Amino acid sequence: MTATSVMDPEVFLAVDDLELVGRGLAESVWHGRHGAMRSGSGTEFHRHRGYLAGDDLRRVNWALYARHKKLYTKESRLEARRPLYLLIDATGSMATAHGPWTKFHYAARVAAGISWLAECQGDSTALALLRKGLEGVVERGSGQRHFAGICASLASTKSGGEGDFSKVSDEIPMFCKQPGFVVLVSDFFDRENELLGDLAGLKARGHDVMALQLLDPAEAELPEKGDYEFVDLESGSRLKTSVESLRAEHKATVANWRAGLKTKAHANGIRWASATTAEGIVPLLRTWLDGRGL
């Protein structure tokens, strides 16, 4: 089975082969849009040379002609390739699943799709998992074998345990050395303001920064009724309660929290999206990345 033979793109959430998933998502989301993948025109000015018959007249520098009465053509070169840095939250809270998919399962497929897109454009890709610092690091590289290695790393990862995002904050700048594209996928449950501050710092250093907040549907909105036991998947603490009296306040609190994160992200030039794992992955990626994508 090839990626393009799959008629329903949402099947990629159910497929275990992350290489197939990455190729299929890139095809479904970005097919026919490759000219818009990079920010800017894709070329930069390099030098002038004398006009040659057949040159595109749109490339002629008419200001120089007015001064020197001689035609010069502007030559360009491709913009330098920019690395892609994937930062994927793999702490215990990403193992939440009130449905068929954990948050990490969903995040891994997002990462695979974006990684394949970078590969198609000739960009190098690096991967790091956010736990007690940056773990499972796959250094920058390119080529199909490197893409396969990133997918293998994601596929073999089981989210779990507590995070130490203060250490993550210390290590991110060293990981994202050369200005490029930074893509962070997390639920933003831990030190979210500090994490947004880290992303703002990367933006100030010349990176294009994108952040996706992933929540479980039950985290965004509690069930209508019933008694439930809430478990913190990172610390293991438990709380039993009835949800009826909490539901409305919880929904409003979470909505305000998500809106506040979005406002802060946009204020710092970060391309932001917030979604639940119940949402279709293809329309989510189209909305998040369209227009200024990788």
N, C-alpha and C positions, 0 to 999 in steps of 0.2 A: 504493500500500500504506500503510495506517495502522498505528500502533504496536500498537493493540489487535487487529489482524488477524493478527499473528504468533503462532502457536500455541506455538512453542518459544522461550522467552525467551532461551536461550543463543545464538540466532542473532544477537543484538545485538553479540556480539564479532566477528562476521564482516561486519557492515554498516558501510559507510564513512560514511554520512550521520549525523554526530554529533547533529544535531537530532532525527532519528528515533530514534536510540539513546537519547538523554536522555529523550524522552517515553515511549518504550517501557519503559525500565528503571523509571522512576518509577511507571508504571502497573502493571508486574509486581510490584514490590517493595512498594509502599505503597498499592495499591488497597484502599479500604475502611478505611484506617487514618488518614485525615487528621486525625481528632480527637486523635490521639496524637502528632502530628508535633512539637509544641512542648513544651518542658519546662514544667511547671506547668499551671494550669488553662486558660490562654489568656485570662483576664481578671484585672483587679486592681480593688480597691475604689476608688471615686471619691468618693461622697458619700451622705448620707442625704436622703430626701425623705418627705413624708407618704404614708401608705398610700393606695392607690387600689383600688377594687373590681376584683377580677380579678388583682391582683398575686400572684405565687407566694409562698405562705406560707413557703417555705424561705428567702426573701430578707428576711423580717421580722427586725429586730433585737429579740429578745425581752428582752434585758438593758435596752435603753432603755425598752421598754414597762413593765418592772417598776419603773423609777425615775420615769417621767413619766406613766404610764397613758395613753399615746398611741402608736399604731402608726406605726413608721417602716420604710420599705423601703430596703435597701441597693442603691445603684446602682453598677454597674461600668462600666469602659471597657476596650476591647481593649488588651492589652499593646502597648507600643511595638514596632514592627517592628525586628527585629535583623538587621544585615547578615551575609551569608555571605562568608567569605574563603577562597578555594581556593588552596592552595599545592601545586604539583605539581612534583616533581623531574624535571628534563629533562636531567640530566647523562648522560655516556656510558654509565654502567653500566645505565641504564634502557633501553638499546637491546638488551640481552641477550634472546635468543630461541632456546631449544631446543624449539621447537614453533611453532605458527602465529602466536603473539602475542608482541610485545615487552612488557616491563613498562610502557613508556610508553603503548603502544596500550591496554592494560588500564586504566591509570590515567586516561587521557583519557575513557574510557567511564564510569568511576566518577564523574569530575568532571561530565560532562554530565548524568548522572542526578540527582545531587544539586542541580545548578544548576537543572534544570527543576522539581524539587520546591520549591526556594526561590521560584521564579517563581510557581508555583501558589499559594503562601502570601502573595504580595505582598512578599516580602523582596528587598532589593537584593543583588547578588552582585558580587564583585570576584575577579579571577584574577591570579596571579603565578606565573612559572616559576622554579624554583630552579636557578641555574647559578653564574656568577660574580657573585653578588648576585641580586636579584630582577629578572628580565627579562620582556619580553613582557607588561607589566602592562596589564590591562584594568580601568579604574577602576570603582568601584561604580556600579551602575545597575540598572534593572529594565525589564520589558517584553519582548515576544517578539523585538523587534529586537536588544535587548541580549543576550538568550540566544543568538540566532543569531550575534552577534559573538564571544561566548565560545567557542562551538562551532567557529567558523571559525578562531579563534586556536589552539585545541587541534589541529584537523585539519591546520593548516599547519606545526605544530612538528615538527621532527626532533630527537630527543634525541641529544646528542653533546657531547664535550668534557669537560674537567675542571671541577669545581665549586670555588667559594670560599665555603664555608659559614660562615667567620668573617664575611665581608661580609654573607651572608644573615642572620646573627644580628643584625647591626647594623641591617638594614633592615626586618626583620619588624615590630618595634613601631610604626614609622611607617606601615607599610602597614595594620596592623590597629588603627586608631585608636579607633573606637567599639566598645564591647563588643558582641560578637555571637557567631557560630559560626565557629570556625576548623577547617578540614579540611585536613590535610596527608597527601599520598600520596608515599611515598619507599621506597627499599630500605634506607635508614639505613646505608649503607656508609661514609659519611664523617662524622666528628665526631658520631656518634650520641648520645653522652651530652650534648654541648653542645646539640644540636638538641632533645633532650628537655627540657633546662633552659630553652630558649627557650619551649617550649610550656607548661612549668610556670609561667613568668613571665606568659604570656598568661592562663592560668587564674587566677592570683592577681589579675589586673587585671579580672576579671569576665567573661572569655570562656568559652563552652563549647567545649572543645577535643577534637577527634577525630583520631586518627592511624591510618593504614593502612600497614603494611609489606608491600610486594610483592616477592617473590622469584621467580626462575626456578626451575623444578623441579630443574634440575641444580645450582643453587646450594644448595638445601636438602638434596639427596642426590645424590652422584656416581653415575654409571653403575656397574654391577656389575663390569665388566672392560673392558680396552682401554687403548691408549695415546692420550693426548689432549694437545693444545696449549692451554694456558690463556692467554687474552689479557685484559689490563686495558684495557677499552674507553675509559677516561679518559686513562691515561698511555701506552697502547700497548705496555707491557712484555709479554713472552711467557715461558712456561714449559712445557717438554715433559716429561711424566712418565706413568708407568703408574698407574692409579687403584686397583688392587687393594689395595695396601698402605696407601692413604690413606683408603679409603672409610669404614671404621668410625669412625676417629678424627674424620674430617671431619664425619660425621653427628652425632656426639655433641657436638662443638664448636659446630656451628651450632645445634643444639637448645638447648644451654645459653645461647648468646648470645641467641636469640630469647626464651627464658624470662626472662632477666635484663632485657631491654628491656620486656617485658610487666609485670614486677614494678615497675620504676621508673615506668612510665607510670601504672599503677593507683595507686601511692603518691602521685602528684601529681594525681589526679582526672582523668586523661586517658582517654577512651574509646579503647581500643586493639584493633586486630586485626592479625594477621599471616597472610599467605596466599601461595600461589604462583599463577602465571598458569594453572596446570592446573585450578584449582578453579573451579566454576561461579560466575559473577559475581552472579547473583540470590540464591542462598542465602547467599553471603558478605555481601552488603549487608543482607539481612534480619537476619542474626546480629549484625552490627556495629551497626546503627542501631536495631533494634527496642527499644521501651521508652523511650528517651531521645532519639529521633531529632530531626532538625531541625524 
